[in-house]
Amino acid sequence: SLGLALMPFVSAVVHDIQVGAGGKLVYSPEAIAASPGDQVVFHFNPKNHTVTQSAFANPCGRKDGGFNSGFQPVPANQTDNLPTYTVQVNDTNPIWVYCAQAANTAATHCGAGMVFAINCGLDGAPNSFTNFKNAALAIGTSLKANAPSSTAAAQAYTTAAYGGYTIPVAPTPVPVTVPVTLGTETWTTTYASYPNSPAPTPASAEGQVIKVVVGGPNGKLTFDPSRVSASPRDTIVFEFHEKNHTVTQSAFDDPCRPLKASGTASAGFDSGFQASDGTTLPTWNYTVKDTAPVWAYCRQGNHCGAGMVFAINSDESSPRSFQAFQDVAKGLNGTAAAAS
């Protein structure tokens, strides 16, 4: 008779990795051994990190054709339903991973040692995890050494609401009391004057009407125009095109979440979702109240992270230009590399 040997069945293993647990810049565990067929599931904790494939020779740079989770922002108070990203192990070759937050800046997460490896060499081997992490730390040391070192330069930036992203500090408004003349009317107004902000005089008693197109055909994720200069009493009419968008007020350092109430100030405006099939074009109006910069975004999916943001009275000659605001939105919430 023919005897058959029964081979043991080996099921695939799921490896759970915590990303940024406890606010630390670390993957936990930092390195694992895995077999072909295994899955590695990354669980994102607050604040905002990525799982991006790199190479041993370039630990803090994305590998051509490598996987990338994109930025995964998680609010500080979120403790469950954390976002995840899964990597399938196909062979026993080493896989090198880093967090791309604040890449190429002194605040780099990778340069602080936030790296991870699958099937790396043992300690003492040239391709050990220790050697990989030390190479990443060396990159961080170099970036810090070449960063502006003066006190003034250090004070010129602050940290974003989450994610460790550095942004220009907000300008200090100056209280100004001026007489305002509009036609036959004259009154005195006290307002906060921002650098290069418009005069506090309305264009007319009714104000001007400024049209802004939201979205558009072929999945266009834009406000058009993306920024406007407006005076008090001006009305901005947001006309919603395909498909379903909002215009929601936010903050420069927190572009993709609704503006929070602060002190006596109420929370910001929000149009709510406005769906359009391209034929019926709903509108929503916002009346400009003063000359301060106003920041806004679309809160549909990750439209904001793709750069769908808007500004009123941004100072285009300053580090807080519209483009800088859009860069913060992409850097914190999208797939663009973070930049100071």
Salt bridges, closest charged atoms under 4 A:
ASP16 OD1 - HIS43 NE2 2.81
GLU30 OE2 - LYS133 NZ 2.75
ASP38 OD2 - HIS15 NE2 2.94
GLU239 OE2 - LYS211 NZ 3.34
GLU239 OE2 - HIS241 NE2 2.74
ASP254 OD1 - ARG257 NE 3.16
ASP270 OD2 - ARG299 NH2 2.83
GLU316 OE2 - ARG227 NE 3.27
